[in-house]
Amino acid sequence: MSDLRRVGEVVWELPASTRPDMRVPARVIADEQILDAIRGDLSLDQLANVATLPGIVDAAIAMPDIHQGYGFPVGGIAATLLPDGVVSPGGVGYDINCGVRLLALPLSEAELGGRREALVHEISRSVPAGAGKRGALDLGDAELDAVLRDGPVAVPGTPPGDIERTESHGRLDGADPAAVSERARRRGHAQLGTMGSGNHFVELQMVDAVLDEAAARVFALAQGQVTILIHSGSRGLGHQVCTDHVRAMDVALSRYRIVLPDRQLACAPLSSPEGRQYLAAMCAAANFAWANRQEIANRVRVAIAHVLGKEAADRTRQVYDVAHNVAKTECHHGRDVCVHRKGATRAFAAGSTEIPKEYRDVGQPVFVPGSMGTASFVLVGRPGAMELSFGTVCHGAGRRLSRTAARKRIGGHELRRQLGEQGIVVRSPSAKGLAEEAPFAYKDVDRVVGVVERAGLATRVARLTPLGVVKG
């Protein structure tokens, strides 16, 4: 902390000279209060470790939701230069392409009225939640290959508009189903359309404030509108892909004469056999995750039809779907780089051809969940993100307390009661898992988003408040 230097209103850096092994500075987007909140963990040490990776350019970067993770801190970003910079599975994480998808319903909270509890209950029936849960689809080998290769296009009943309004159209080039191990395939074949556990959720919300009228109009969001935010990833399949390739790269480190301050940063050159194999498997797992959120969205529409009618389900529109655990080849500042986003969200500014045409004049939608008892935000990417953070912003409020510490402060049943008193309907199969996600375990989402705005990375479009939540 003592070596941090302020280089902007909310931008801090550890100079590359802080340690002899750092190749670039370590940059943190934060205010003083957020820096104080991370003083007790190892996230800044982890960020400095990331700055030692071969081929890293500009800086190792952390967003204001930074907290300690595996290898990279959560909220960490690193870009490595093609072709021989490294790729590190720890820079993506175990839940490959964990991400969020926002659906907008064709009715207001007032029109939903007393059907709120019935809708939350029906969603909980339609979307399996919890560790190891199986979905309604049990994919054969050919069907799984199609999902790994093509993403949500391979999911039956997917509306074309959903694909158009998904980052990268829900498909990363270079995915190779053959690069996914048999154990990973076994773990994933029956998990399409499942939420998982931990911080994953399907949340019923309402737009309680429109903060950018022009962008909200383009995103088709209005004051009082009912929305549903889906947060899930690649389930056991993605976890196994990460496990497989961390081991393979750890063994290969000496072959490439890579010396690391932390073995959790195990990596290999992008051009190496290990690097190419990981990317092929990671892209396949990312495609699986997009397909998973697509099937969850399909199941949510079934629940909407059951409670609110078929017309409401047919008119439920996807706003966008964006990943926050992925490594992607992109061009920044005239260089082709592999951008690792670990608990960080792509946030391209207006004009990018990577944004759906209907949004191109305003910028890419970004979703920043808070917690079960606080607001979430819709943001839009701004030019500052392209200049400062490889087109990236935060992915949430960021943990303030560990899961164990949260459980020591409150029980699941008491938290359910408190949320109920706030009018928030809760469905969760695990009281323990619910307690781990208590609102006080997270940073203040308003402060985190405010820092992002002050840095010029994104601006707020709408605030969403919870009406009900289904948790794993």
C-alpha positions in Angstrom: 0.0 0.0 0.0 2.8 2.4 0.9 4.2 2.2 -2.7 0.9 3.1 -4.4 1.1 6.4 -6.3 -1.9 8.4 -7.3 -1.9 9.1 -11.1 -5.5 10.2 -11.6 -8.6 11.1 -9.6 -9.3 7.5 -8.9 -6.3 5.8 -10.5 -3.4 4.4 -8.5 -0.2 2.6 -9.6 2.5 0.5 -8.1 5.5 1.4 -10.4 7.2 -1.4 -12.2 10.3 -0.5 -10.2 8.5 -1.6 -7.0 9.8 -5.1 -7.6 12.6 -6.4 -9.8 10.4 -9.0 -11.4 7.6 -6.6 -12.5 7.5 -5.9 -16.2 4.8 -3.2 -16.1 3.1 -1.2 -13.4 0.1 -2.5 -11.4 -2.8 -0.1 -11.8 -5.8 0.1 -9.5 -9.1 1.9 -10.2 -10.4 2.9 -6.7 -11.0 5.6 -4.2 -9.4 5.8 -0.7 -12.3 3.9 1.0 -12.1 1.0 -1.4 -8.3 0.8 -1.1 -8.8 0.7 2.7 -11.3 -2.2 2.3 -8.7 -4.4 0.5 -5.9 -3.6 2.9 -6.4 -6.8 4.7 -6.2 -9.3 1.8 -3.6 -10.2 -0.8 -5.2 -8.8 -3.8 -2.6 -6.0 -4.4 0.2 -8.6 -4.0 -1.6 -10.7 -6.6 -1.9 -7.8 -9.0 1.8 -7.1 -8.7 2.4 -10.8 -9.4 0.3 -10.5 -12.6 2.6 -7.6 -13.7 5.4 -10.2 -13.9 3.8 -12.3 -16.7 5.8 -12.7 -19.9 4.4 -10.5 -22.7 2.2 -8.4 -20.5 1.7 -4.8 -21.9 0.8 -1.4 -20.4 -0.2 -2.5 -16.9 -1.8 -5.1 -14.7 -5.1 -3.5 -13.9 -7.7 -4.0 -11.1 -11.2 -2.7 -11.0 -12.8 -1.3 -7.8 -14.5 -4.6 -7.0 -11.0 -6.2 -6.6 -10.6 -9.0 -4.0 -8.3 -11.9 -3.6 -8.8 -14.8 -6.0 -6.9 -17.7 -7.5 -3.7 -16.4 -9.1 -5.2 -13.2 -10.5 -7.3 -11.1 -8.1 -11.0 -11.0 -8.9 -11.5 -7.8 -10.8 -8.1 -8.2 -12.6 -7.2 -7.5 -16.2 -4.1 -8.3 -18.1 -3.3 -8.0 -21.9 -0.5 -10.1 -23.3 1.0 -9.5 -26.7 0.5 -12.0 -29.5 2.0 -14.4 -30.5 4.4 -15.2 -27.7 2.9 -13.5 -24.7 1.4 -16.0 -22.2 -2.1 -17.1 -21.5 -2.9 -18.0 -17.9 -6.0 -20.0 -16.8 -5.8 -18.1 -13.5 -6.5 -14.9 -15.4 -9.8 -16.4 -16.5 -10.8 -18.4 -13.5 -12.5 -21.7 -12.8 -15.9 -20.6 -13.8 -15.1 -19.8 -17.5 -17.5 -17.2 -18.9 -19.4 -16.7 -15.8 -21.5 -13.7 -16.9 -24.8 -11.9 -16.8 -27.8 -11.6 -19.0 -30.6 -9.1 -18.7 -34.2 -9.7 -19.8 -36.8 -7.0 -20.0 -40.4 -7.9 -19.5 -43.3 -6.0 -21.3 -44.9 -4.8 -18.1 -44.3 -2.6 -15.1 -44.0 -3.6 -11.4 -47.5 -2.2 -10.8 -48.8 -4.4 -13.6 -47.0 -7.4 -12.1 -48.7 -6.7 -8.8 -49.5 -9.7 -6.6 -48.1 -12.2 -9.1 -44.5 -11.5 -8.0 -44.3 -14.4 -5.6 -45.8 -16.8 -8.0 -43.3 -15.8 -10.7 -40.3 -16.2 -8.4 -41.6 -19.6 -7.3 -42.2 -20.7 -10.9 -38.7 -19.6 -11.9 -37.3 -21.6 -9.0 -39.2 -24.7 -10.3 -38.0 -24.1 -13.9 -34.3 -23.4 -13.3 -32.4 -26.0 -11.2 -30.2 -24.3 -8.6 -27.4 -25.6 -6.4 -24.2 -27.5 -6.7 -24.2 -30.5 -9.0 -27.8 -30.0 -10.1 -28.9 -31.5 -13.5 -31.0 -29.7 -16.1 -33.9 -30.8 -18.2 -31.5 -31.4 -21.2 -29.2 -34.4 -21.2 -26.9 -33.9 -24.1 -25.6 -36.7 -26.2 -22.0 -36.5 -27.6 -23.0 -34.9 -30.9 -25.3 -32.4 -29.2 -22.6 -31.5 -26.7 -20.1 -31.0 -29.5 -22.5 -28.6 -31.2 -22.9 -26.6 -28.0 -19.2 -26.4 -27.4 -18.5 -25.4 -31.0 -21.4 -23.1 -31.7 -22.8 -21.9 -28.3 -26.5 -20.8 -28.0 -27.3 -21.3 -31.7 -27.2 -25.0 -30.9 -29.9 -24.6 -28.1 -33.4 -25.5 -29.3 -35.9 -22.7 -29.2 -33.4 -19.8 -29.0 -34.9 -16.5 -30.4 -32.6 -14.9 -33.0 -32.7 -11.6 -31.2 -31.0 -13.2 -28.2 -28.1 -14.2 -30.3 -27.7 -10.7 -31.8 -27.8 -9.2 -28.4 -25.1 -11.4 -26.9 -21.4 -10.6 -26.7 -19.6 -12.2 -29.7 -23.0 -13.6 -30.7 -22.4 -16.2 -28.0 -19.6 -17.9 -29.9 -15.8 -17.7 -29.6 -13.9 -18.8 -32.7 -11.3 -21.4 -32.2 -13.4 -23.6 -29.9 -12.5 -27.3 -30.3 -14.7 -29.9 -28.6 -11.8 -32.4 -28.8 -9.7 -30.2 -26.5 -12.3 -30.7 -23.7 -11.4 -33.7 -21.6 -13.7 -36.6 -21.1 -14.1 -35.8 -17.4 -15.1 -32.2 -18.2 -17.6 -33.5 -20.8 -19.1 -35.9 -18.2 -19.5 -33.0 -15.7 -21.3 -30.8 -18.3 -23.5 -33.0 -20.4 -26.5 -32.7 -18.0 -25.9 -29.2 -16.7 -27.2 -27.0 -19.5 -29.9 -24.7 -18.2 -28.7 -24.9 -14.5 -27.7 -22.0 -12.2 -25.2 -23.6 -9.9 -24.4 -22.3 -6.5 -22.2 -19.6 -4.8 -23.0 -16.1 -6.1 -25.1 -17.3 -9.1 -28.7 -16.2 -9.2 -31.8 -15.4 -11.2 -33.2 -12.1 -9.8 -36.5 -10.5 -10.5 -36.1 -6.7 -10.5 -37.6 -3.4 -11.4 -36.1 -0.3 -13.0 -36.5 2.2 -10.1 -34.4 5.0 -11.8 -33.5 5.9 -15.3 -30.2 7.9 -15.2 -29.5 8.2 -18.9 -32.7 8.7 -20.9 -31.1 8.4 -24.3 -29.2 5.2 -23.6 -32.2 3.7 -21.7 -34.4 4.4 -24.7 -32.0 2.5 -27.0 -31.8 -0.4 -24.6 -35.6 -0.3 -24.3 -35.7 0.1 -20.6 -38.3 2.4 -18.9 -39.1 3.6 -15.4 -40.9 0.9 -13.4 -40.3 -1.9 -15.9 -39.8 -5.4 -14.7 -36.5 -7.1 -15.5 -34.8 -10.4 -14.8 -31.0 -10.6 -14.4 -29.4 -14.1 -14.9 -25.9 -14.8 -13.4 -24.3 -18.1 -14.2 -21.4 -19.7 -16.1 -19.9 -22.9 -17.5 -20.7 -25.1 -14.5 -18.6 -28.2 -13.8 -17.4 -28.4 -17.4 -15.6 -25.0 -17.2 -14.2 -25.8 -13.8 -12.7 -29.0 -15.1 -11.2 -27.3 -18.1 -9.4 -24.9 -15.8 -8.2 -27.7 -13.5 -6.9 -29.7 -16.5 -4.9 -26.9 -18.0 -3.5 -25.4 -14.8 -1.9 -28.8 -14.2 -0.6 -29.0 -17.8 0.9 -25.5 -17.7 2.4 -26.0 -14.3 4.4 -29.0 -15.7 5.4 -27.0 -18.8 6.7 -23.9 -17.0 10.4 -25.0 -16.9 10.2 -26.0 -20.6 9.5 -22.3 -21.5 11.9 -21.0 -18.8 9.1 -19.1 -17.1 9.7 -18.2 -13.5 6.7 -17.1 -11.5 6.2 -15.6 -8.0 3.1 -17.7 -7.6 2.4 -21.1 -9.2 -1.3 -20.2 -9.4 -0.3 -18.0 -12.3 0.7 -21.1 -14.3 0.9 -20.1 -18.0 2.3 -20.9 -21.4 3.0 -18.8 -24.5 -0.1 -18.3 -26.6 1.7 -19.9 -29.6 2.7 -23.0 -27.7 0.9 -26.4 -27.8 -0.2 -25.9 -24.2 -1.4 -22.3 -24.9 -3.3 -23.3 -28.0 -4.9 -26.3 -26.3 -6.1 -24.2 -23.4 -7.5 -21.5 -25.7 -9.4 -24.2 -27.7 -10.9 -25.7 -24.6 -11.5 -22.3 -22.9 -13.4 -21.1 -26.0 -15.5 -24.3 -26.0 -16.3 -23.8 -22.3 -17.2 -20.1 -22.9 -19.6 -21.2 -25.7 -21.1 -23.8 -23.3 -21.6 -21.0 -20.7 -23.4 -18.8 -23.2 -25.6 -21.8 -24.2 -26.2 -22.4 -20.5 -27.5 -18.8 -19.9 -29.5 -19.1 -23.1 -31.3 -22.3 -21.8 -31.9 -20.6 -18.4 -33.4 -17.6 -20.3 -35.6 -20.1 -22.3 -36.7 -21.7 -19.0 -37.4 -18.3 -17.5 -39.7 -17.5 -20.5 -41.5 -20.7 -19.8 -42.1 -19.6 -16.2 -43.3 -16.2 -17.4 -45.7 -17.9 -19.8 -47.0 -20.0 -17.0 -47.7 -17.1 -14.6 -48.2 -14.1 -16.9 -49.3 -15.6 -20.2 -47.7 -16.5 -23.5 -47.8 -13.0 -24.9 -45.7 -11.7 -22.0 -43.2 -14.5 -22.5 -43.0 -13.9 -26.3 -42.5 -10.1 -25.8 -39.8 -10.6 -23.1 -36.7 -9.1 -24.8 -33.1 -9.8 -24.1 -31.2 -6.5 -23.5 -27.7 -8.1 -23.6 -25.5 -10.9 -22.3 -21.9 -10.2 -21.3 -19.1 -12.4 -20.0 -16.8 -11.5 -17.0 -14.4 -14.5 -16.9 -12.7 -14.9 -20.3 -9.6 -14.4 -22.4 -10.1 -12.9 -25.8 -8.0 -11.8 -28.7 -8.6 -8.1 -29.4 -6.9 -5.1 -31.0 -6.1 -2.3 -28.6 -3.8 0.7 -29.3 -2.9 -0.9 -32.7 -1.7 -4.2 -31.1 -3.2 -7.7 -31.2 -3.4 -8.8 -27.6 -5.0 -11.5 -25.5 -7.1 -9.7 -22.9 -7.6 -11.7 -19.7 -10.7 -10.5 -17.8 -11.1 -12.2 -14.4 -14.2 -10.9 -12.7 -14.2 -8.0 -15.1 -16.7 -7.0 -17.8 -16.1 -5.9 -21.4 -17.4 -2.3 -21.9 -16.7 -1.1 -25.4 -17.5 2.5 -26.3 -19.9 3.7 -29.0 -18.8 3.0 -32.6 -17.3 -0.5 -32.0 -18.3 -3.1 -34.6 -18.3 -5.6 -31.7 -21.5 -4.0 -30.4 -25.0 -4.8 -31.8 -25.9 -2.3 -34.5 -28.9 -1.1 -32.5 -26.6 -0.1 -29.7 -23.6 1.1 -31.7 -24.4 4.8 -31.4 -24.5 4.8 -27.6 -22.1 2.0 -26.5 -22.2 -1.5 -25.1 -24.5 -2.4 -22.2 -22.8 -3.4 -19.0 -24.5 -5.0 -16.0 -23.1 -4.6 -12.5 -25.0 -6.7 -9.9 -25.1 -5.5 -6.3 -26.5 -8.0 -3.9 -29.8 -9.5 -2.9 -30.8 -6.5 -0.8 -29.2 -3.7 -2.8 -29.4 -2.2 -6.3 -27.8 -3.4 -9.5 -26.9 -1.1 -12.4 -27.0 -1.0 -16.1 -24.1 1.0 -17.4 -22.8 1.9 -20.9 -19.2 1.7 -22.0 -17.3 5.0 -22.6 -14.1 6.0 -24.5 -12.1 6.1 -21.2 -12.3 2.3 -20.9 -10.8 1.9 -24.4 -7.9 4.2 -23.4 -7.3 3.1 -19.8 -8.5 -0.5 -19.3 -8.6 -2.4 -22.6 -12.4 -1.7 -22.8 -13.2 -3.1 -19.4 -15.0 -2.2 -16.2 -16.0 -4.0 -13.0 -18.3 -7.0 -12.8 -20.1 -6.4 -9.6 -19.8 -4.9 -6.1 -17.0 -7.2 -5.1 -16.8 -9.2 -1.9 -15.9 -7.4 1.3 -16.2 -10.5 3.6 -15.3 -14.1 3.0 -18.1 -16.6 2.8 -17.0 -18.0 6.2 -17.1 -14.6 7.8 -20.5 -13.9 6.3 -21.9 -17.1 7.8 -20.6 -16.2 11.2 -22.6 -13.0 11.2 -25.9 -14.3 10.0 -27.8 -17.5 9.4 -29.7 -18.2 6.2 -33.1 -18.4 7.8 -32.6 -15.0 9.5 -31.4 -13.4 6.2 -34.4 -14.8 4.4 -36.7 -13.2 7.1 -34.9 -9.8 6.8 -35.2 -9.8 3.0 -38.8 -10.8 3.2 -39.4 -7.7 5.4 -38.0 -5.6 2.6 -40.5 -7.2 0.2 -37.9 -9.4 -1.5 -39.2 -13.0 -2.3 -36.4 -15.5 -1.8 -36.1 -19.1 -3.1 -32.9 -21.0 -2.2 -32.3 -24.7 -1.5 -29.4 -23.9 0.8 -29.6 -21.8 4.0 -25.8 -21.9 4.2 -25.4 -20.7 0.7 -27.9 -17.9 1.2 -26.0 -16.7 4.3 -22.7 -16.6 2.3 -24.3 -14.1 -0.1 -25.6 -11.7 2.5 -25.7 -8.1 1.3 -23.2 -6.9 4.0 -20.6 -9.4 2.5 -20.2 -7.1 -0.5 -18.9 -3.6 -1.1 -21.2 -0.7 -1.6 -22.2 -1.1 -5.3 -23.1 2.7 -5.6 -19.5 3.5 -4.5 -18.0 1.0 -6.9 -20.0 2.2 -9.9 -19.3 5.8 -8.9 -15.6 5.1 -9.1 -16.0 3.6 -12.6 -17.8 6.8 -13.7 -15.2 9.1 -12.2 -12.5 7.2 -14.1 -14.4 7.7 -17.3 -14.8 4.0 -18.0 -18.7 3.9 -18.1 -21.7 5.8 -17.1 -25.0 4.7 -15.3 -28.0 4.1 -17.5 -30.5 2.6 -15.0 -30.8 1.4 -11.4 -32.5 -1.9 -10.8 -33.9 -3.0 -7.4 -34.7 -6.5 -6.4 -38.2 -7.9 -6.1 -37.3 -11.5 -5.7 -34.3 -13.8 -6.1 -33.6 -17.5 -6.8 -30.3 -18.6 -5.4 -28.2 -21.7 -5.6 
